[in-house]
Amino acid sequence: MIFSVITEASAEQDWSEAVGWYEHEQAGVGSRLNSDIRLLVTKLARDPERFPLIGQLTRKAKLQRWPYSIYFVVNRTHREIKILAIWHGSRDPAELRRRLT
């Protein structure tokens, strides 16, 4: 069974800013990042528990070929995944911790 995916507004903003930045740097690159994020989100929806826990409830899925990870929680009862952040690896980890709590 496939889980439904809910993306928090802050994660939507992360996603949009990342795609926009890459697209501004070079046409087409942002589109490739967007496609890779969508592909990973599809994998999350199919099998979210294959990704490692990094806290009591939060899981992390690393994008291949990009310096980003998707942080999310799984609600098995409602068959939902909530994406909390799409985070660049060089950003302040303290800010990420604040967002995940």
C-alpha positions in Angstrom: 0.0 0.0 0.0 1.3 3.5 -0.9 1.4 6.2 1.8 0.0 9.6 1.1 2.5 12.5 1.2 2.0 15.8 3.0 4.6 18.5 2.6 4.9 21.2 5.2 5.0 24.7 4.0 8.6 25.2 5.1 9.6 22.1 3.2 7.7 23.4 0.1 9.7 26.6 0.4 13.0 24.6 0.8 12.1 22.7 -2.4 11.2 25.8 -4.4 14.3 27.7 -3.3 16.6 24.9 -4.2 15.1 24.3 -7.6 15.1 28.1 -8.3 18.7 28.5 -7.2 19.9 25.7 -9.5 17.8 26.9 -12.4 19.2 30.4 -12.0 22.7 29.1 -12.1 22.2 27.0 -15.2 19.0 26.4 -17.2 17.7 22.9 -16.9 19.6 22.0 -13.7 16.8 23.1 -11.4 14.4 21.0 -13.4 16.6 17.9 -13.0 16.8 18.5 -9.2 13.0 18.8 -9.1 12.6 15.5 -11.0 15.1 13.8 -8.6 13.2 15.1 -5.5 9.9 13.9 -7.0 11.4 10.5 -7.7 12.6 10.2 -4.1 9.3 11.3 -2.7 7.7 8.5 -4.8 10.1 6.0 -3.2 9.2 7.4 0.3 5.5 6.8 -0.4 6.1 3.2 -1.4 8.4 2.2 1.4 9.1 4.9 3.9 10.5 2.6 6.6 13.5 1.6 4.5 15.0 5.0 5.2 17.0 5.3 8.5 15.7 6.9 11.7 17.8 9.9 12.7 15.7 10.6 15.8 12.8 9.1 17.7 10.4 9.6 14.8 12.2 11.4 12.1 13.7 9.7 9.1 16.2 10.9 6.5 16.4 10.1 2.8 19.5 11.4 0.9 19.2 12.5 -2.6 21.7 10.9 -4.9 24.0 13.3 -6.9 22.7 16.3 -4.9 23.7 17.8 -1.5 20.1 17.5 -0.2 18.2 15.2 2.1 14.5 14.9 2.8 13.5 14.7 6.5 10.2 13.2 7.2 8.0 11.4 9.7 5.7 8.4 9.1 2.2 8.0 10.5 1.5 4.3 9.9 -2.0 4.5 11.3 -3.1 7.0 8.7 -0.7 5.7 6.0 0.8 9.2 5.7 4.2 10.7 5.4 4.9 14.3 6.4 7.9 15.9 4.8 9.4 18.3 7.3 12.4 19.7 5.4 14.4 19.4 2.2 17.8 20.4 3.6 21.1 21.2 1.9 23.9 19.5 3.8 26.0 22.7 4.3 23.2 24.6 6.0 23.2 25.1 9.8 22.4 21.8 11.5 21.1 23.7 14.6 18.4 25.3 12.4 17.5 21.9 11.1 17.2 20.6 14.6 14.8 23.5 15.5 12.7 22.7 12.5 12.5 19.0 13.3 11.4 19.4 16.9 
